[in-house]
């Protein structure tokens, strides 16, 4: 009789191992129920080991009764698990009744022979004999099995079940069918010499459940344990994905920060995403996160560069605005005095009126100049939406020089312009390009300011020319030039030769902005002879103006 008992021992050991593993990783009621089911199945298989002994001792009888008491809870626990799996736990029809029936028959095992009435002896070994009430329990098992298949079939047809969950359900249905095949063992309880082959059915079911766990993340048993807050967030995200018809989500994470999610629907072929697909999509999500972070970083850099440059511009703003205000104040005061004299009769209207007209015209002109200066600074500081449009290069240079007028006067810089009579507009965003040229002009002025004792003239040459489909803008200074050791790092982020006074973001940002415009920026420099920056930008073409930058 020992020739076949080891087969049940192997299956029992595997179910114990799986049950313990599930309990270690369990996070939900469904996990706990599945773990219990594995341990109860192990008890089912272990029963045959004790029954197969040649002679039964008192301890063997106790073990058989105890294990059979546990086996009676397989139907209700399995049914309970299916209710959790399909989400029908809110309507647990008959669940308490099935648990109650199992408890009742478990007690009958220990009191009298109504459930089991001894043993049958067959050629292949020994089996328990069914008592008069045993058929009632068999009918309950049949009802529970039918109910489970009904719930699984209905759940599989639910519209909001994604493809991955549907494949998982198919495996659960197949494993349940095969698992229930082990009920053939009951035939031997009724005097039918049916060899107990439940180890075959239970073994195949174990393989299918394990495949579902590791291939389709069945119940997400192996995932990291989550707290209640995380669970609620996950459930809310899952409901939102179902509402949107999505089946997969990949977090976009950069430097430990969650930026968003990449959501995917079902494949057009309706096939489940393979491991290779998921790996590729994970790489795509990582690259998308890096791209988004780069765009956001550039936007922050644009804002930071504006703020830094505004600090320099604002330093001369008070001085610049004093001149038009003074030119307004004096004629206004003289006009008021003339009006008082006119009121007192000291002067005639014919004499005062021409002077008033001239002064009022001067006041209007000076007010317009002050308004222009304020509007220029306001526009420069306003982020706005980036738009590609036709831009006059000369206008960009004029605005940039206007913003730095005080700095140019402070360091006595002479401006020389070299532009053709007419130039084709460039394609770009005027405010972003203004940032680039303000930065280049500011750097040039500060470089020339270092030539305190050299006696070299401080000349800033601004130019422009056309080459094929490009407009070439140049900014050339008469400063000390750039050291060879520094030349290769000019456009790197955070590289600066100004020490603590510089951020190292100006040229890096300029390079990024020009590159985003489809252009290029280059530098020529010779120590002691000055530096020249060449900015290549695409010409404006009517067919390209449908494009907008974000």
Buried (B, 14 or more C-beta within 10 A) or exposed (E): EEEBBEBBBEBBEBBBEBBBBBBEBBBBEBBBBBBBBBBBBBBBBBBBBBBBBEEBEEEBEEBBBBBBBBBBBBBBBBBBBBBBBBEBBEEBEBBEEBBEBBBBBBEBBEEEEBBBBEBBEBEBBBBBBBBEBBEBBBEBBEBBBEBBBEBBEEBBEEEEBBBBBBBBBBBBBBBBBBBBBBBBBBBBBBEEEBBBBBBBBBBBBBEBBBBBBEBBEBBBBEEEEBEEEEEEEEEEEEEEBBEEEBBBBBEBBBEEEEBEBBBBEBBEEEEBBEEEBEEEBEEEBBEBBBEBBEEEEBEEBBEBBBEBBBEBBEEBBEEBBEEBEEBBEEBBEEBEEBEEBBEEEEBEEEEBEEBBEEBEEBBEEBBEBBEEBEEBBEBBBEEEEBBBEBBBBBEBBEBBBBBBBBBBEBBEBEEEEEBEEEBBBBBBBBBBBBBBBBBBBBBBBBBBBEBEEEEBEBBBBBBBBBEEEBBBBBBBBBBBBBEEEEBEBBBEBEBBEEEEEBBBBBBBBBBBBBEBBBBEBEBBBEEEEBBBBBBBBBBBEEEEEEEEEE
